[in-house]
């Protein structure tokens, strides 16, 4: 990168930090985009002239609200709720809700910002949004979670609608929470509509939505491997997390002939050198989704090693899939992966790799895909759920999975189109950011000063 471009990025980031103080995750997400987009807008002055980058980093609207609820002991509790409506240039705001004690405005702004680019890459008509609360569903009874969700929706319902803003799940928000949220929306509006995605199949959900992010990740990995003349058969795959994304990433690795050897939660990870097979995965899903237990129990059941307080990147592998949380793979972890011969890192989570980590991976020739490309499968099937709801029809599993695969192949093609360097290597960071940017930017240009 030339010195003037570096200086322009620095200056831009100073402005971002000044206008958004105390929001490090948001700064980090903007920085990644700015590095690709500022040089691109130098070559395409129509975007620079219309200040598209300055506009795209500013949320169209942010709603912050009180969520009071009562626990099972009759104590008054209060949490904070948010919805960041980031960009509606190409469709209604779309993005998940996160319930986790670490939720802040910075986290939700970074997620909503990334979502805008990701949704654009899917080629479906969806704008960017994200929301959630610092509520922790862990350790709460079903009744407590229901009362919280009802209170959350009692405020949120006036800001969302099927053609305005369509939330979905994210960390801490799975099928149970979406059901409670949908039930309350329906009561308040007296309307049965596709206002949320990730719904149960019995009430308007789509086949493959629970599986979509994990499956989509592996469809994207297949394309990355193909581009290098490789395939996944027999490859050792290290996965972090044991939630929704990780579970279905592991399932697809098994189906495609790879060998998943780790899973983790916020307390530690398990290493199963024999590989997590379909039977062990069924146990893991029951453990996490029904019993809501800890990953250490997997190690006790299958007699393998549990590493308390550690991350799985120390285990030698061919492929690493960070599927848990932002900034879980730092520079030193990336160094360990490189030294152990890892050839590919694709993100199931949002922004799990720090800028230093990305730099180490890219400099050492590891194929690295940012989440906004490789985990776009979840929102893609949410988009397909919206389409099915609009026409009040439901497609078969095979149909949805085929469409998902086609969309992930298209996302890969866009990364290739905008990210292929002179030496033939695909820079997925550059490709995903420019590919996602162009469609939104063109829509903003067409819509005037919005
Ligand atoms: P879940 O809540 O189902 O699972 C999250 C997993 O991450 C759990 O195993 C959790 O462990 C673990 N985790 C949480 N915090 C930490 C931490 N500090 N260190 C290590 N592990 C941690 O969430 P999802 O699977 O839905 O989401 C995971 C990631 O994927 C998020 O970044 C999300 O934004 C992203 N994503 C999700 C999509 C979806 O469709 N669900 C779509 C696209 C991206 P524990 O049980 O201990 O909390």
Boltz pocket constraint, residues with backbone or C-beta under 6 A from the ligand:
constraints:
  - pocket:
      binder: B
      contacts: [[A, 169], [A, 170], [A, 171], [A, 172], [A, 173], [A, 209], [A, 213], [A, 241], [A, 242], [A, 243], [A, 244], [A, 245], [A, 246], [A, 264], [A, 265], [A, 266], [A, 267], [A, 293], [A, 323], [A, 324], [A, 325], [A, 326], [A, 328], [A, 348], [A, 349], [A, 350], [A, 375], [A, 376], [A, 378], [A, 379]]
      max_distance: 6.0
